[in-house]
Amino acid sequence: MARIPFGIAGLDSRIGGGPPAGSVVLLAGESGAGAREFLYTSAVMNGLAETDPELFSLHYGDRPGAADAPDSIHYLSFTADAETLSTEISYTMDDGLVEAGLEPIAFEDLSAEYFQLSPVPREWYGPAHRDITDLGQDADRQGVLTATANYLDEHASGSLVLIDSLSDLIAARGRHHTIRDLVLTLKGLRRIAREWNSLIILLLAKDAVTDEELGSLMTAVDGTLQFEWETGGNERVRTMYVPEFRGVLSQLEAEDIIRFETEIHDAGFDVSNVRKIR
């Protein structure tokens, strides 16, 4: 089975090099528990493998033989541009890694489609001065879900796609779409991703949804990684577990792995310890 690496060494090494190609994966996390850092590290490490293999090998190690590098890497954001995201990622990871790792990534800023029906002033997310061409584009502008689908149709085949974030789309429900529209879109995305042989990763803040909504979203994707804080004594530990994942959960169960302890350092997100059934 062809696999595309997450770019998280401590996880990829335990699941045969990465998730199966054609997977749509949900990163659902408590605030600060590591889901966003996972997304950033996935982008940077996969980009670094292309631009600086030696530096990649130093921080990631050898890529398993079953894992194939994505043909391209795309980062979609609904509220931030490439410069803002680069700055945010540099807060998490070493500047040298970020600079080299982000070089091959195509950033797509969908803030115009996202904010167009909101009370947010256009000057906050677009050019302050508009000409007749801009006005024509405003009239023809598509909804944010349609714009996302069109971009994926053109670029997602064989690619790693990172979508930041599903929480933004949840916040826009009722203005652009309903939660039902979003779940149906994800189910369609899961179907076509198999034909594309791509890896599509969606970021979600757990606080943005109810338990019922989270359950609906989880049933619409191939796999979910959940990120949580655990408190014991005077320490707080970031943890990650896999409630369900096509082609991955069975491998973890075969090794009796039930939860990962994780850490965030200069090379981004990684696994620090593995908890097994005793």
Buried (B, 14 or more C-beta within 10 A) or exposed (E): EEBBBBBBBBBBBBBBBBBBBBBBBBBBBBEEBBBBBBBBBBBBBBBBBBBBEEBBEEBBEEBBEBBBBBBBBBBBBBBBEBEBBBEBBBEBBBEEBBBBBBEBBBBBBBBBBBBBEEEBEBEEBBEEEEEEEEEEEEEEBEBBBBBBBEBBEEBBBBBBBBBBBBBBBBBBBEBBBEBEBBBBBBEEBBEBBBEBBBBBBBBBBBEBBEEEBBEBBBEBBBBBBBBBBEEEEEEEBBBBBBEEBBBBBEBBEEEEBBBBBBBBEEBBBBBBEBEEEE
